[in-house]
Amino acid sequence: MSTTMNFILRHAAWLCLILISILLLNPIIAEFRTLLLITIFETVALFLSGLAVYTFTKIDFIGEQSYGILGYIFLSVH
């Protein structure tokens, strides 16, 4: 139960952004559609950076702890 709740809390932010963007995907104003498209792309980028950081921390690639590498992973997605 604890791992399920941790998973939900970890991914709740980008899941909510995706759901809100999908619900509002049919706007009339072009600028609003552009903002929603940017929100969708940033949500996907956040998911990918979270997945990359999770994979990097679970698999020991470099053998030592380096916070700079985690920052570079986040920047590479964006």
Backbone atoms as SQL, in Angstrom:
CREATE TABLE atoms (id INTEGER PRIMARY KEY, chain TEXT, resi INTEGER, resn TEXT, atom TEXT, x REAL, y REAL, z REAL);
INSERT INTO atoms VALUES
  (1, 'A', 1, 'MET', 'N', 0.825, -1.192, 0.000),
  (2, 'A', 1, 'MET', 'CA', 0.000, 0.000, 0.000),
  (3, 'A', 1, 'MET', 'C', 0.869, 1.254, 0.000),
  (4, 'A', 2, 'SER', 'N', 1.966, 1.208, 0.728),
  (5, 'A', 2, 'SER', 'CA', 2.841, 2.369, 0.817),
  (6, 'A', 2, 'SER', 'C', 3.507, 2.661, -0.524),
  (7, 'A', 3, 'THR', 'N', 3.926, 1.627, -1.243),
  (8, 'A', 3, 'THR', 'CA', 4.570, 1.860, -2.535),
  (9, 'A', 3, 'THR', 'C', 3.574, 2.397, -3.562),
  (10, 'A', 4, 'THR', 'N', 2.339, 1.947, -3.495),
  (11, 'A', 4, 'THR', 'CA', 1.313, 2.453, -4.402),
  (12, 'A', 4, 'THR', 'C', 1.046, 3.926, -4.141),
  (13, 'A', 5, 'MET', 'N', 0.942, 4.302, -2.883),
  (14, 'A', 5, 'MET', 'CA', 0.699, 5.701, -2.534),
  (15, 'A', 5, 'MET', 'C', 1.890, 6.577, -2.925),
  (16, 'A', 6, 'ASN', 'N', 3.107, 6.074, -2.737),
  (17, 'A', 6, 'ASN', 'CA', 4.293, 6.827, -3.152),
  (18, 'A', 6, 'ASN', 'C', 4.312, 7.041, -4.662),
  (19, 'A', 7, 'PHE', 'N', 3.929, 6.024, -5.420),
  (20, 'A', 7, 'PHE', 'CA', 3.874, 6.148, -6.873),
  (21, 'A', 7, 'PHE', 'C', 2.855, 7.198, -7.293),
  (22, 'A', 8, 'ILE', 'N', 1.682, 7.171, -6.671),
  (23, 'A', 8, 'ILE', 'CA', 0.631, 8.139, -7.004),
  (24, 'A', 8, 'ILE', 'C', 1.076, 9.551, -6.671),
  (25, 'A', 9, 'LEU', 'N', 1.662, 9.747, -5.507),
  (26, 'A', 9, 'LEU', 'CA', 2.111, 11.081, -5.117),
  (27, 'A', 9, 'LEU', 'C', 3.256, 11.576, -5.993),
  (28, 'A', 10, 'ARG', 'N', 4.125, 10.685, -6.414),
  (29, 'A', 10, 'ARG', 'CA', 5.273, 11.070, -7.235),
  (30, 'A', 10, 'ARG', 'C', 4.836, 11.558, -8.608),
  (31, 'A', 11, 'HIS', 'N', 3.822, 10.933, -9.162),
  (32, 'A', 11, 'HIS', 'CA', 3.423, 11.242, -10.527),
  (33, 'A', 11, 'HIS', 'C', 2.128, 12.040, -10.624),
  (34, 'A', 12, 'ALA', 'N', 1.600, 12.504, -9.517),
  (35, 'A', 12, 'ALA', 'CA', 0.322, 13.216, -9.524),
  (36, 'A', 12, 'ALA', 'C', 0.407, 14.549, -10.255),
  (37, 'A', 13, 'ALA', 'N', 1.501, 15.254, -10.141),
  (38, 'A', 13, 'ALA', 'CA', 1.603, 16.588, -10.741),
  (39, 'A', 13, 'ALA', 'C', 1.503, 16.525, -12.260),
  (40, 'A', 14, 'TRP', 'N', 2.322, 15.686, -12.886),
  (41, 'A', 14, 'TRP', 'CA', 2.261, 15.672, -14.341),
  (42, 'A', 14, 'TRP', 'C', 1.015, 14.962, -14.851),
  (43, 'A', 15, 'LEU', 'N', 0.457, 14.016, -14.094),
  (44, 'A', 15, 'LEU', 'CA', -0.800, 13.396, -14.507),
  (45, 'A', 15, 'LEU', 'C', -1.939, 14.409, -14.505),
  (46, 'A', 16, 'CYS', 'N', -1.969, 15.272, -13.492),
  (47, 'A', 16, 'CYS', 'CA', -2.997, 16.317, -13.433),
  (48, 'A', 16, 'CYS', 'C', -2.842, 17.297, -14.589),
  (49, 'A', 17, 'LEU', 'N', -1.610, 17.667, -14.917),
  (50, 'A', 17, 'LEU', 'CA', -1.394, 18.574, -16.045),
  (51, 'A', 17, 'LEU', 'C', -1.848, 17.955, -17.364),
  (52, 'A', 18, 'ILE', 'N', -1.593, 16.684, -17.541),
  (53, 'A', 18, 'ILE', 'CA', -2.041, 16.015, -18.764),
  (54, 'A', 18, 'ILE', 'C', -3.561, 15.976, -18.830),
  (55, 'A', 19, 'LEU', 'N', -4.206, 15.633, -17.726),
  (56, 'A', 19, 'LEU', 'CA', -5.665, 15.555, -17.722),
  (57, 'A', 19, 'LEU', 'C', -6.307, 16.912, -17.973),
  (58, 'A', 20, 'ILE', 'N', -5.790, 17.953, -17.352),
  (59, 'A', 20, 'ILE', 'CA', -6.340, 19.291, -17.572),
  (60, 'A', 20, 'ILE', 'C', -6.135, 19.720, -19.021),
  (61, 'A', 21, 'SER', 'N', -4.984, 19.431, -19.579),
  (62, 'A', 21, 'SER', 'CA', -4.717, 19.794, -20.972),
  (63, 'A', 21, 'SER', 'C', -5.626, 19.044, -21.932),
  (64, 'A', 22, 'ILE', 'N', -5.867, 17.789, -21.666),
  (65, 'A', 22, 'ILE', 'CA', -6.751, 17.010, -22.535),
  (66, 'A', 22, 'ILE', 'C', -8.187, 17.504, -22.438),
  (67, 'A', 23, 'LEU', 'N', -8.631, 17.848, -21.232),
  (68, 'A', 23, 'LEU', 'CA', -9.995, 18.342, -21.068),
  (69, 'A', 23, 'LEU', 'C', -10.205, 19.683, -21.765),
  (70, 'A', 24, 'LEU', 'N', -9.188, 20.494, -21.807),
  (71, 'A', 24, 'LEU', 'CA', -9.303, 21.823, -22.400),
  (72, 'A', 24, 'LEU', 'C', -8.703, 21.908, -23.794),
  (73, 'A', 25, 'LEU', 'N', -8.574, 20.795, -24.465),
  (74, 'A', 25, 'LEU', 'CA', -7.849, 20.758, -25.732),
  (75, 'A', 25, 'LEU', 'C', -8.617, 21.388, -26.892),
  (76, 'A', 26, 'ASN', 'N', -9.870, 21.728, -26.689),
  (77, 'A', 26, 'ASN', 'CA', -10.660, 22.280, -27.775),
  (78, 'A', 26, 'ASN', 'C', -10.962, 23.762, -27.547),
  (79, 'A', 27, 'PRO', 'N', -9.977, 24.587, -27.312),
  (80, 'A', 27, 'PRO', 'CA', -10.243, 26.014, -27.128),
  (81, 'A', 27, 'PRO', 'C', -10.423, 26.726, -28.467),
  (82, 'A', 28, 'ILE', 'N', -11.011, 27.899, -28.415),
  (83, 'A', 28, 'ILE', 'CA', -11.264, 28.675, -29.625),
  (84, 'A', 28, 'ILE', 'C', -10.094, 29.612, -29.927),
  (85, 'A', 29, 'ILE', 'N', -9.530, 30.219, -28.906),
  (86, 'A', 29, 'ILE', 'CA', -8.462, 31.192, -29.096),
  (87, 'A', 29, 'ILE', 'C', -7.154, 30.460, -29.415),
  (88, 'A', 30, 'ALA', 'N', -6.470, 30.912, -30.456),
  (89, 'A', 30, 'ALA', 'CA', -5.241, 30.240, -30.904),
  (90, 'A', 30, 'ALA', 'C', -4.137, 30.330, -29.858),
  (91, 'A', 31, 'GLU', 'N', -4.044, 31.454, -29.166),
  (92, 'A', 31, 'GLU', 'CA', -3.010, 31.603, -28.142),
  (93, 'A', 31, 'GLU', 'C', -3.220, 30.613, -27.002),
  (94, 'A', 32, 'PHE', 'N', -4.468, 30.389, -26.652),
  (95, 'A', 32, 'PHE', 'CA', -4.778, 29.436, -25.587),
  (96, 'A', 32, 'PHE', 'C', -4.411, 28.019, -26.010),
  (97, 'A', 33, 'ARG', 'N', -4.658, 27.696, -27.280),
  (98, 'A', 33, 'ARG', 'CA', -4.258, 26.373, -27.786),
  (99, 'A', 33, 'ARG', 'C', -2.748, 26.214, -27.748),
  (100, 'A', 34, 'THR', 'N', -2.022, 27.280, -28.048),
  (101, 'A', 34, 'THR', 'CA', -0.563, 27.234, -28.004),
  (102, 'A', 34, 'THR', 'C', -0.075, 27.010, -26.581),
  (103, 'A', 35, 'LEU', 'N', -0.676, 27.699, -25.620),
  (104, 'A', 35, 'LEU', 'CA', -0.310, 27.495, -24.215),
  (105, 'A', 35, 'LEU', 'C', -0.579, 26.062, -23.769),
  (106, 'A', 36, 'LEU', 'N', -1.685, 25.494, -24.208),
  (107, 'A', 36, 'LEU', 'CA', -1.984, 24.108, -23.855),
  (108, 'A', 36, 'LEU', 'C', -0.993, 23.144, -24.499),
  (109, 'A', 37, 'LEU', 'N', -0.602, 23.428, -25.715),
  (110, 'A', 37, 'LEU', 'CA', 0.383, 22.577, -26.381),
  (111, 'A', 37, 'LEU', 'C', 1.728, 22.643, -25.665),
  (112, 'A', 38, 'ILE', 'N', 2.128, 23.835, -25.241),
  (113, 'A', 38, 'ILE', 'CA', 3.363, 23.985, -24.472),
  (114, 'A', 38, 'ILE', 'C', 3.262, 23.230, -23.156),
  (115, 'A', 39, 'THR', 'N', 2.092, 23.310, -22.500),
  (116, 'A', 39, 'THR', 'CA', 1.884, 22.593, -21.237),
  (117, 'A', 39, 'THR', 'C', 2.004, 21.089, -21.434),
  (118, 'A', 40, 'ILE', 'N', 1.444, 20.586, -22.515),
  (119, 'A', 40, 'ILE', 'CA', 1.527, 19.147, -22.789),
  (120, 'A', 40, 'ILE', 'C', 2.980, 18.729, -23.016),
  (121, 'A', 41, 'PHE', 'N', 3.721, 19.510, -23.810),
  (122, 'A', 41, 'PHE', 'CA', 5.124, 19.164, -24.069),
  (123, 'A', 41, 'PHE', 'C', 5.975, 19.241, -22.809),
  (124, 'A', 42, 'GLU', 'N', 5.743, 20.241, -21.976),
  (125, 'A', 42, 'GLU', 'CA', 6.501, 20.351, -20.728),
  (126, 'A', 42, 'GLU', 'C', 6.144, 19.222, -19.765),
  (127, 'A', 43, 'THR', 'N', 4.895, 18.786, -19.785),
  (128, 'A', 43, 'THR', 'CA', 4.489, 17.664, -18.946),
  (129, 'A', 43, 'THR', 'C', 5.210, 16.396, -19.376),
  (130, 'A', 44, 'VAL', 'N', 5.291, 16.173, -20.668),
  (131, 'A', 44, 'VAL', 'CA', 6.026, 15.012, -21.173),
  (132, 'A', 44, 'VAL', 'C', 7.508, 15.129, -20.820),
  (133, 'A', 45, 'ALA', 'N', 8.061, 16.344, -20.904),
  (134, 'A', 45, 'ALA', 'CA', 9.468, 16.546, -20.552),
  (135, 'A', 45, 'ALA', 'C', 9.705, 16.269, -19.071),
  (136, 'A', 46, 'LEU', 'N', 8.789, 16.701, -18.206),
  (137, 'A', 46, 'LEU', 'CA', 8.923, 16.409, -16.779),
  (138, 'A', 46, 'LEU', 'C', 8.865, 14.909, -16.515),
  (139, 'A', 47, 'PHE', 'N', 7.974, 14.218, -17.210),
  (140, 'A', 47, 'PHE', 'CA', 7.885, 12.771, -17.053),
  (141, 'A', 47, 'PHE', 'C', 9.184, 12.098, -17.490),
  (142, 'A', 48, 'LEU', 'N', 9.717, 12.525, -18.629),
  (143, 'A', 48, 'LEU', 'CA', 10.952, 11.914, -19.123),
  (144, 'A', 48, 'LEU', 'C', 12.136, 12.199, -18.210),
  (145, 'A', 49, 'SER', 'N', 12.217, 13.417, -17.673),
  (146, 'A', 49, 'SER', 'CA', 13.324, 13.708, -16.759),
  (147, 'A', 49, 'SER', 'C', 13.170, 12.935, -15.459),
  (148, 'A', 50, 'GLY', 'N', 11.942, 12.777, -14.981),
  (149, 'A', 50, 'GLY', 'CA', 11.721, 11.957, -13.786),
  (150, 'A', 50, 'GLY', 'C', 12.088, 10.509, -14.021),
  (151, 'A', 51, 'LEU', 'N', 11.738, 9.996, -15.184),
  (152, 'A', 51, 'LEU', 'CA', 12.090, 8.622, -15.532),
  (153, 'A', 51, 'LEU', 'C', 13.602, 8.457, -15.656),
  (154, 'A', 52, 'ALA', 'N', 14.268, 9.444, -16.253),
  (155, 'A', 52, 'ALA', 'CA', 15.722, 9.366, -16.400),
  (156, 'A', 52, 'ALA', 'C', 16.424, 9.422, -15.051),
  (157, 'A', 53, 'VAL', 'N', 15.970, 10.294, -14.166),
  (158, 'A', 53, 'VAL', 'CA', 16.579, 10.392, -12.838),
  (159, 'A', 53, 'VAL', 'C', 16.325, 9.117, -12.044),
  (160, 'A', 54, 'TYR', 'N', 15.121, 8.564, -12.148),
  (161, 'A', 54, 'TYR', 'CA', 14.808, 7.311, -11.453),
  (162, 'A', 54, 'TYR', 'C', 15.712, 6.190, -11.957),
  (163, 'A', 55, 'THR', 'N', 15.871, 6.090, -13.266),
  (164, 'A', 55, 'THR', 'CA', 16.729, 5.055, -13.837),
  (165, 'A', 55, 'THR', 'C', 18.181, 5.259, -13.434),
  (166, 'A', 56, 'PHE', 'N', 18.644, 6.504, -13.448),
  (167, 'A', 56, 'PHE', 'CA', 20.032, 6.796, -13.094),
  (168, 'A', 56, 'PHE', 'C', 20.312, 6.473, -11.632),
  (169, 'A', 57, 'THR', 'N', 19.350, 6.744, -10.748),
  (170, 'A', 57, 'THR', 'CA', 19.592, 6.483, -9.327),
  (171, 'A', 57, 'THR', 'C', 19.423, 5.008, -8.981),
  (172, 'A', 58, 'LYS', 'N', 18.626, 4.269, -9.735),
  (173, 'A', 58, 'LYS', 'CA', 18.456, 2.838, -9.456),
  (174, 'A', 58, 'LYS', 'C', 19.617, 2.011, -9.992),
  (175, 'A', 59, 'ILE', 'N', 20.158, 2.402, -11.134),
  (176, 'A', 59, 'ILE', 'CA', 21.293, 1.698, -11.728),
  (177, 'A', 59, 'ILE', 'C', 22.533, 2.547, -11.478),
  (178, 'A', 60, 'ASP', 'N', 23.522, 1.982, -10.840),
  (179, 'A', 60, 'ASP', 'CA', 24.726, 2.729, -10.485),
  (180, 'A', 60, 'ASP', 'C', 25.653, 2.801, -11.698),
  (181, 'A', 61, 'PHE', 'N', 25.550, 3.880, -12.468),
  (182, 'A', 61, 'PHE', 'CA', 26.332, 4.026, -13.689),
  (183, 'A', 61, 'PHE', 'C', 27.770, 4.451, -13.429),
  (184, 'A', 62, 'ILE', 'N', 27.982, 5.351, -12.460),
  (185, 'A', 62, 'ILE', 'CA', 29.308, 5.942, -12.314),
  (186, 'A', 62, 'ILE', 'C', 30.042, 5.498, -11.060),
  (187, 'A', 63, 'GLY', 'N', 29.380, 4.853, -10.123),
  (188, 'A', 63, 'GLY', 'CA', 30.043, 4.325, -8.942),
  (189, 'A', 63, 'GLY', 'C', 30.246, 5.333, -7.829),
  (190, 'A', 64, 'GLU', 'N', 29.970, 6.590, -8.069),
  (191, 'A', 64, 'GLU', 'CA', 30.094, 7.610, -7.028),
  (192, 'A', 64, 'GLU', 'C', 28.892, 8.550, -7.128),
  (193, 'A', 65, 'GLN', 'N', 28.612, 9.252, -6.072),
  (194, 'A', 65, 'GLN', 'CA', 27.463, 10.148, -6.038),
  (195, 'A', 65, 'GLN', 'C', 27.850, 11.507, -6.614),
  (196, 'A', 66, 'SER', 'N', 27.122, 11.950, -7.607),
  (197, 'A', 66, 'SER', 'CA', 27.390, 13.241, -8.226),
  (198, 'A', 66, 'SER', 'C', 26.066, 13.928, -8.525),
  (199, 'A', 67, 'TYR', 'N', 25.822, 15.043, -7.831),
  (200, 'A', 67, 'TYR', 'CA', 24.573, 15.767, -8.036),
  (201, 'A', 67, 'TYR', 'C', 24.588, 16.563, -9.342),
  (202, 'A', 68, 'GLY', 'N', 25.762, 16.890, -9.831),
  (203, 'A', 68, 'GLY', 'CA', 25.856, 17.610, -11.094),
  (204, 'A', 68, 'GLY', 'C', 25.325, 16.803, -12.258),
  (205, 'A', 69, 'ILE', 'N', 25.557, 15.505, -12.228),
  (206, 'A', 69, 'ILE', 'CA', 25.072, 14.637, -13.303),
  (207, 'A', 69, 'ILE', 'C', 23.550, 14.596, -13.306),
  (208, 'A', 70, 'LEU', 'N', 22.934, 14.576, -12.127),
  (209, 'A', 70, 'LEU', 'CA', 21.473, 14.609, -12.064),
  (210, 'A', 70, 'LEU', 'C', 20.935, 15.913, -12.649),
  (211, 'A', 71, 'GLY', 'N', 21.624, 17.003, -12.414),
  (212, 'A', 71, 'GLY', 'CA', 21.228, 18.279, -13.008),
  (213, 'A', 71, 'GLY', 'C', 21.350, 18.268, -14.519),
  (214, 'A', 72, 'TYR', 'N', 22.411, 17.643, -15.027),
  (215, 'A', 72, 'TYR', 'CA', 22.583, 17.541, -16.476),
  (216, 'A', 72, 'TYR', 'C', 21.509, 16.660, -17.108),
  (217, 'A', 73, 'ILE', 'N', 21.069, 15.634, -16.399),
  (218, 'A', 73, 'ILE', 'CA', 19.973, 14.797, -16.911),
  (219, 'A', 73, 'ILE', 'C', 18.717, 15.631, -17.054),
  (220, 'A', 74, 'PHE', 'N', 18.411, 16.429, -16.039),
  (221, 'A', 74, 'PHE', 'CA', 17.218, 17.273, -16.091),
  (222, 'A', 74, 'PHE', 'C', 17.327, 18.289, -17.222),
  (223, 'A', 75, 'LEU', 'N', 18.484, 18.922, -17.373),
  (224, 'A', 75, 'LEU', 'CA', 18.661, 19.918, -18.431),
  (225, 'A', 75, 'LEU', 'C', 18.625, 19.300, -19.819),
  (226, 'A', 76, 'SER', 'N', 19.078, 18.072, -19.964),
  (227, 'A', 76, 'SER', 'CA', 19.090, 17.451, -21.286),
  (228, 'A', 76, 'SER', 'C', 17.684, 17.179, -21.798),
  (229, 'A', 77, 'VAL', 'N', 16.745, 16.950, -20.910),
  (230, 'A', 77, 'VAL', 'CA', 15.369, 16.714, -21.336),
  (231, 'A', 77, 'VAL', 'C', 14.713, 18.021, -21.770),
  (232, 'A', 78, 'HIS', 'N', 15.055, 19.103, -21.105),
  (233, 'A', 78, 'HIS', 'CA', 14.430, 20.385, -21.429),
  (234, 'A', 78, 'HIS', 'C', 15.238, 21.101, -22.472);
